[in-house]
Amino acid sequence: MGDSGRQIGIVLLLPRFMRDLGTLLLMSGFAGAGLTLWLGLVWAPSVSIDAFEAPIAQKIFYWHVPSAWAAMIAFTLLFVGSLAWFVKRKEWGWNLHVASAEASLAFGLMAVWSGCIWGAAEWGVPWDWTDVRLNTFALLTLLAIFLVLGRRSQPDGIETRDTFATFGIYGFILVPTTYLATRFWQIRHPGPVVATSEGSLNSDMGMVLTLGAISFTLLVIGHTICGIRLTKMESRLIEIQDIIDKEGI
Protein backbone atom coordinates (compact mmCIF):
# COMPACT_ATOMS: atom_id res chain seq x y z
CA MET A 1 0.00 0.00 0.00
CA GLY A 2 2.88 2.34 0.76
CA ASP A 3 4.44 1.88 -2.68
CA SER A 4 1.04 2.26 -4.34
CA GLY A 5 0.39 5.46 -2.42
CA ARG A 6 3.70 6.91 -3.51
CA GLN A 7 3.01 5.99 -7.13
CA ILE A 8 -0.42 7.64 -6.99
CA GLY A 9 1.18 10.73 -5.45
CA ILE A 10 3.73 10.92 -8.25
CA VAL A 11 0.99 10.63 -10.86
CA LEU A 12 -1.01 13.41 -9.22
CA LEU A 13 2.01 15.69 -8.91
CA LEU A 14 3.23 15.12 -12.46
CA PRO A 15 0.70 17.44 -14.18
CA ARG A 16 1.61 20.27 -11.79
CA PHE A 17 5.32 19.61 -12.32
CA MET A 18 4.85 19.75 -16.10
CA ARG A 19 2.84 22.96 -15.76
CA ASP A 20 5.53 24.57 -13.62
CA LEU A 21 8.29 23.30 -15.91
CA GLY A 22 6.57 24.60 -19.02
CA THR A 23 6.01 28.01 -17.45
CA LEU A 24 9.61 28.17 -16.19
CA LEU A 25 11.04 27.27 -19.59
CA LEU A 26 8.72 29.68 -21.35
CA MET A 27 9.60 32.62 -19.10
CA SER A 28 13.31 31.81 -19.23
CA GLY A 29 13.11 31.62 -23.01
CA PHE A 30 11.33 34.98 -23.21
CA ALA A 31 13.97 36.61 -21.00
CA GLY A 32 16.81 35.13 -23.04
CA ALA A 33 15.20 36.07 -26.34
CA GLY A 34 14.74 39.65 -25.17
CA LEU A 35 18.37 39.82 -24.07
CA THR A 36 19.46 38.34 -27.41
CA LEU A 37 17.52 40.98 -29.32
CA TRP A 38 18.99 43.79 -27.21
CA LEU A 39 22.56 42.52 -27.50
CA GLY A 40 22.18 41.93 -31.22
CA LEU A 41 20.93 45.45 -31.85
CA VAL A 42 23.13 47.53 -29.55
CA TRP A 43 26.20 45.48 -28.61
CA ALA A 44 27.20 42.72 -31.03
CA PRO A 45 29.38 43.97 -33.89
CA SER A 46 27.96 44.16 -37.36
CA VAL A 47 29.63 42.74 -40.44
CA SER A 48 32.04 44.54 -42.72
CA ILE A 49 30.40 47.35 -44.65
CA ASP A 50 32.07 46.00 -47.78
CA ALA A 51 30.53 42.53 -47.43
CA PHE A 52 26.83 43.49 -47.48
CA GLU A 53 24.63 46.09 -49.07
CA ALA A 54 22.82 46.67 -45.74
CA PRO A 55 25.22 45.80 -42.89
CA ILE A 56 22.98 47.32 -40.21
CA ALA A 57 20.01 45.19 -41.32
CA GLN A 58 22.25 42.14 -40.86
CA LYS A 59 21.77 42.51 -37.09
CA ILE A 60 18.37 40.83 -37.46
CA PHE A 61 20.50 37.69 -38.01
CA TYR A 62 20.57 37.27 -34.20
CA TRP A 63 16.78 36.89 -34.19
CA HIS A 64 16.30 35.18 -37.54
CA VAL A 65 18.67 32.27 -37.04
CA PRO A 66 17.48 31.25 -33.53
CA SER A 67 13.83 31.48 -34.59
CA ALA A 68 14.51 29.27 -37.61
CA TRP A 69 16.36 26.84 -35.32
CA ALA A 70 13.38 26.75 -32.94
CA ALA A 71 11.02 26.18 -35.87
CA MET A 72 13.08 23.15 -36.93
CA ILE A 73 12.84 21.74 -33.39
CA ALA A 74 9.07 22.28 -33.44
CA PHE A 75 8.71 20.56 -36.83
CA THR A 76 10.72 17.62 -35.50
CA LEU A 77 8.42 17.36 -32.47
CA LEU A 78 5.49 17.56 -34.87
CA PHE A 79 6.85 14.55 -36.74
CA VAL A 80 7.32 12.59 -33.49
CA GLY A 81 3.81 13.38 -32.28
CA SER A 82 2.23 12.62 -35.65
CA LEU A 83 4.05 9.29 -35.88
CA ALA A 84 3.12 8.31 -32.31
CA TRP A 85 -0.56 8.97 -33.01
CA PHE A 86 -0.73 7.42 -36.48
CA VAL A 87 1.22 4.25 -35.64
CA LYS A 88 0.50 3.64 -31.94
CA ARG A 89 -2.69 5.69 -31.36
CA LYS A 90 -1.03 7.37 -28.39
CA GLU A 91 -3.08 10.24 -26.98
CA TRP A 92 0.11 12.02 -25.94
CA GLY A 93 1.21 11.80 -29.57
CA TRP A 94 -1.85 13.71 -30.74
CA ASN A 95 -1.42 16.29 -27.99
CA LEU A 96 2.20 16.72 -29.05
CA HIS A 97 1.10 17.03 -32.69
CA VAL A 98 -1.32 19.84 -31.85
CA ALA A 99 1.06 21.73 -29.57
CA SER A 100 4.09 21.45 -31.86
CA ALA A 101 2.04 22.46 -34.92
CA GLU A 102 1.17 25.70 -33.16
CA ALA A 103 4.79 26.17 -32.09
CA SER A 104 5.92 25.47 -35.67
CA LEU A 105 3.57 28.16 -36.93
CA ALA A 106 4.70 30.73 -34.37
CA PHE A 107 8.44 30.28 -34.88
CA GLY A 108 8.11 29.66 -38.61
CA LEU A 109 6.40 33.02 -39.03
CA MET A 110 9.10 34.66 -36.90
CA ALA A 111 11.80 33.30 -39.19
CA VAL A 112 9.91 34.25 -42.36
CA TRP A 113 9.12 37.84 -41.45
CA SER A 114 12.60 38.52 -40.04
CA GLY A 115 14.12 37.04 -43.19
CA CYS A 116 11.88 39.22 -45.35
CA ILE A 117 13.04 42.33 -43.49
CA TRP A 118 16.67 41.46 -44.10
CA GLY A 119 16.03 40.42 -47.70
CA ALA A 120 14.25 43.68 -48.51
CA ALA A 121 17.21 45.66 -47.18
CA GLU A 122 20.00 43.46 -48.58
CA TRP A 123 18.57 42.16 -51.87
CA GLY A 124 16.05 44.87 -52.63
CA VAL A 125 13.22 42.30 -52.55
CA PRO A 126 11.77 40.52 -49.49
CA TRP A 127 11.67 37.13 -51.21
CA ASP A 128 13.49 35.25 -53.96
CA TRP A 129 11.29 32.56 -55.49
CA THR A 130 14.31 30.91 -57.14
CA ASP A 131 16.03 30.15 -53.82
CA VAL A 132 15.35 26.56 -52.75
CA ARG A 133 15.87 27.09 -49.03
CA LEU A 134 13.48 30.02 -48.86
CA ASN A 135 10.79 28.07 -50.65
CA THR A 136 11.15 24.83 -48.67
CA PHE A 137 10.97 26.74 -45.40
CA ALA A 138 7.95 28.64 -46.69
CA LEU A 139 6.27 25.32 -47.47
CA LEU A 140 6.97 24.16 -43.92
CA THR A 141 5.34 27.29 -42.53
CA LEU A 142 2.36 26.88 -44.87
CA LEU A 143 2.06 23.29 -43.63
CA ALA A 144 1.90 24.58 -40.06
CA ILE A 145 -0.80 27.08 -41.05
CA PHE A 146 -2.80 24.29 -42.68
CA LEU A 147 -2.48 22.01 -39.64
CA VAL A 148 -3.45 24.69 -37.13
CA LEU A 149 -6.35 26.23 -39.04
CA GLY A 150 -7.50 22.92 -40.51
CA ARG A 151 -7.74 21.24 -37.11
CA ARG A 152 -9.77 24.11 -35.73
CA SER A 153 -12.22 23.92 -38.63
CA GLN A 154 -12.83 20.16 -38.40
CA PRO A 155 -14.58 18.10 -35.70
CA ASP A 156 -12.24 15.99 -33.64
CA GLY A 157 -12.20 12.31 -34.56
CA ILE A 158 -10.03 9.41 -35.66
CA GLU A 159 -10.24 10.24 -39.38
CA THR A 160 -9.47 13.92 -38.76
CA ARG A 161 -6.48 13.07 -36.59
CA ASP A 162 -5.18 10.52 -39.08
CA THR A 163 -5.40 13.04 -41.92
CA PHE A 164 -3.47 15.75 -40.12
CA ALA A 165 -0.98 13.27 -38.66
CA THR A 166 -0.25 12.06 -42.19
CA PHE A 167 0.61 15.59 -43.27
CA GLY A 168 2.82 15.94 -40.20
CA ILE A 169 4.70 12.75 -41.06
CA TYR A 170 5.25 13.26 -44.78
CA GLY A 171 5.82 17.00 -44.45
CA PHE A 172 8.87 16.29 -42.29
CA ILE A 173 10.87 15.54 -45.46
CA LEU A 174 11.07 19.32 -45.93
CA VAL A 175 13.16 19.67 -42.75
CA PRO A 176 16.33 17.90 -44.01
CA THR A 177 15.69 19.37 -47.46
CA THR A 178 15.72 22.87 -45.98
CA TYR A 179 18.92 22.12 -44.04
CA LEU A 180 20.72 20.77 -47.10
CA ALA A 181 19.46 23.47 -49.46
CA THR A 182 22.17 26.05 -48.68
CA ARG A 183 24.86 23.41 -49.04
CA PHE A 184 23.84 22.13 -52.46
CA TRP A 185 21.44 24.73 -53.93
CA GLN A 186 22.66 28.02 -52.51
CA ILE A 187 21.34 30.93 -54.55
CA ARG A 188 20.69 33.98 -52.40
CA HIS A 189 20.26 32.67 -48.88
CA PRO A 190 23.66 32.83 -47.11
CA GLY A 191 25.41 29.54 -46.52
CA PRO A 192 26.26 28.12 -43.08
CA VAL A 193 28.87 30.04 -41.10
CA VAL A 194 28.91 28.06 -37.86
CA ALA A 195 31.15 24.99 -37.45
CA THR A 196 32.09 24.93 -41.12
CA SER A 197 35.30 25.31 -43.07
CA GLU A 198 33.75 28.03 -45.24
CA GLY A 199 33.36 30.57 -42.52
CA SER A 200 33.02 31.35 -38.86
CA LEU A 201 31.79 34.01 -36.48
CA ASN A 202 33.94 36.11 -34.20
CA SER A 203 33.60 35.51 -30.47
CA ASP A 204 31.14 38.35 -29.76
CA MET A 205 28.82 37.40 -32.60
CA GLY A 206 29.07 33.72 -31.71
CA MET A 207 28.24 34.41 -28.06
CA VAL A 208 25.06 36.33 -28.90
CA LEU A 209 24.01 33.71 -31.44
CA THR A 210 24.60 30.92 -28.90
CA LEU A 211 22.52 32.79 -26.32
CA GLY A 212 19.76 33.14 -28.90
CA ALA A 213 19.86 29.46 -29.81
CA ILE A 214 19.65 28.38 -26.16
CA SER A 215 16.90 30.89 -25.38
CA PHE A 216 14.77 29.93 -28.35
CA THR A 217 15.26 26.24 -27.55
CA LEU A 218 13.88 26.86 -24.05
CA LEU A 219 11.12 28.96 -25.57
CA VAL A 220 9.95 26.34 -28.06
CA ILE A 221 10.06 23.51 -25.51
CA GLY A 222 8.17 25.58 -22.94
CA HIS A 223 5.67 26.65 -25.61
CA THR A 224 5.10 23.01 -26.55
CA ILE A 225 4.66 21.82 -22.95
CA CYS A 226 2.13 24.57 -22.26
CA GLY A 227 0.43 23.78 -25.56
CA ILE A 228 0.07 20.12 -24.57
CA ARG A 229 -1.60 21.13 -21.31
CA LEU A 230 -3.95 23.46 -23.17
CA THR A 231 -4.84 20.71 -25.66
CA LYS A 232 -5.69 18.36 -22.80
CA MET A 233 -7.92 21.02 -21.24
CA GLU A 234 -9.69 21.60 -24.55
CA SER A 235 -10.32 17.87 -24.94
CA ARG A 236 -11.69 17.68 -21.42
CA LEU A 237 -14.01 20.64 -22.02
CA ILE A 238 -15.33 18.98 -25.18
CA GLU A 239 -16.02 15.79 -23.22
CA ILE A 240 -17.86 17.76 -20.53
CA GLN A 241 -19.89 19.60 -23.18
CA ASP A 242 -20.84 16.29 -24.81
CA ILE A 243 -22.00 14.94 -21.46
CA ILE A 244 -24.07 18.06 -20.83
CA ASP A 245 -25.64 17.84 -24.28
CA LYS A 246 -26.53 14.16 -23.82
CA GLU A 247 -27.98 14.70 -20.37
CA GLY A 248 -29.92 17.75 -21.52
CA ILE A 249 -28.64 19.82 -18.64
N, C-alpha and C positions, 0 to 999 in steps of 0.2 A: 504493500500500500504506500509505503514511503517513496519508493522509486516511481510509482505511478503518479503520486501527487507532485513530485518534482517535474516529471515529464509534462503533466497538465499545466503546471505553472510556467514552464518554458514556452509551451504553445501559446498560452494567453499573453505572455510578455512579448513574444516575437513581433506581433503587429505594431505594438508601441515602439519597439526598438527600431523597426524598419521605418516607421514614421519619423522618429527622431533622427535616424541616420540620414534619411532622404533630405530632411530640412537642413541638417548640419552641412551636408555636402552642397546643397543648393546655395545656401547663404555664403559658404566659403568660396564657392565658384563665382558668385556674383562679386564678392569683394576682390578676388584675384583678377577677374575680368576687368573690373573698374580700374584697378591699379595698373594692369597691362595697358589699357587704353591711355591712361594718363602718362605713363612712362614712354609709351610709343610716340605720343604727340609732343611732349615737352622735354624729354631727356635723351632718349636713344638717338644716336646719330643717324642722319639720313645718308643716302648713297651719294656717290660722286655726281656732281651736276653734269658731267660729261657723259655719264652712262645712261641717263634717262631724260626724256623730254620734260617730265614733271616730277622732279626728285622729292618735292614736298609731299605730293600725293602718295608717294611710295610708303609713307608712314602708316597708311591704312593696312599695310602688309601685316602689322602686328595684331590686327583684329581679323583680317581675312584668313590668314593661314590657320590660326587656332580654331576658328569657327568651321572651316572646311574639315579640319581634323576631327572635331566633335561630331560633325555630320556623318563622317565615315564610321565612327564608333556607333552612332545611332542606327545607321543602315545595317551594320553588322548585327546589332542586337535585334533589329527587325527580322533579319534572316533567321536568327536562332529561334525567336519566338514563333515565327511563321512555320518553321520546320517542326518545332515541338508540338504545335497544334495540329498540323496537317498529318503528321506521321503517328503521333502518340495520343492525340486528343487530350493534351494536358491543358487544364484551365489556366495555369500560370503562363503557358506559352501564348495563349490568346491575349491575356492581360499584358504580357511583354510586347506582343505585336502592336497592340493599340497604343501603349505608352511610347514605344520607340518610334512608331510612325509619326506621332505628334512631335517628338523630339527631332526626328529627321527633318520634318517640315520647318521647324523653328530655326535650326542651325543651318539647314540648306539655304533658306532665304537670307540668313545673315551673310553667308558666304557669297551668294549671288549678288546681293545689292552692294556689298563692299567691293566686290570685284568690278561691278559696273562703274562704280565711282572712280576707281583707279583706271579702268580702261578708257573712260571718257576723257580723263586728264592726260593719260600717257599715249593712247592710240588715236584719240580724236573721235572714237566711237565707243559706246558702252559695251558692245558685243561684237564678236567676230564669228559669223556662222560657219566659217571654214576651219575653225580650230576644234579638233576632236575633243580635247579635254573639256572645254567650255560646254560643248553640246552634250557630252555624256553626263556631266554633273547636272546640267539643266534637266536632262531626262530623269535623273534620280530625284530631283526636287519636284518635278511634275508627278512622278510616281507617288511621292509622299502626299502631295496635294490630293491626288485621286484617292489614296487610301483613307485619308482623314475625312474628306468631304463625302466620299462614297459610303463609308461606314455610317456616317451620321444620317444619311438619306435612306438607308435600307434597314428593315427590321432585323433584329438579331436572330440568328438561327444557324444551324449547321451548314447549310448551303452558302449562306452569306459569308460565314467565317472561312469556309474552304476556298471560296473565290478570292477573297482578299489575301488569304495566306499564300495562295498560289502566286499571286503577283509579287508578294514579298519574297518568295523563294527565288523565282526566276529573274526578278529584277535585280537581285544581288550581283549578277554577272557584270553589271555596270560599275560596281565598286572596283574590282581589279582592273577593269578596262580604263577607268578614270585615272587610276594610279599609274598605269603603264603608258598612258597617252603622251605625257610630256617627255618620256624617254624614247619613244619610237615615232610619235607623230607630232612633234613640237612645231607649232606654227607661230602663234603669238604669245600664248601663255608661257611665262618664264619656266625654265627647267628647274629641277631640284637643286638646292644650294646647301642643304644640310647633309652631312655624312656622305659626301660624294667627292670624287676626284675632280669634278668640273668646277667646283666652287665651294666657298665656305663663308660663314658670317664671322665678323669680328666679335670679341667677347661681350661687348655691351649689347649689340644687337641679338646675339645668341642668348644672353641672359633674359632679355625681355621676351623673346620668342618662347623660351622654355617655360617662363612663368605663365605665359598665355596658354601654352599647350596643357600644362598641369591644371590651370584654373578652369579651362573649358572642358577638360576631362571630368573634373569634379562636378562641373555644372551639368553636363549631359547625363552623368550617372544619377545625380540627385534629381534632375528633371524626370528621368525615367522611373525612379523609385516612387516619387510622388505621383507620377502618372499612373502607375500600377495601382496604387492605393485608391486613386480617384476612379479608375475603371471598375475596381471591386465595389466601390460605393454605388456607382451608377447601376451595376448589375443587381445589387441588392435592392435598390429603389425600384427597379423594374419588376423584380419578383414581388415586392410588397404591393406595388400598384396592381399587378395581375391578381393577387389574392383579394385585394379590395374589390376589384371589378367582378370577380367570380362570386364573392360573398354578397355583393350588392350593398356594401356599406356606404 
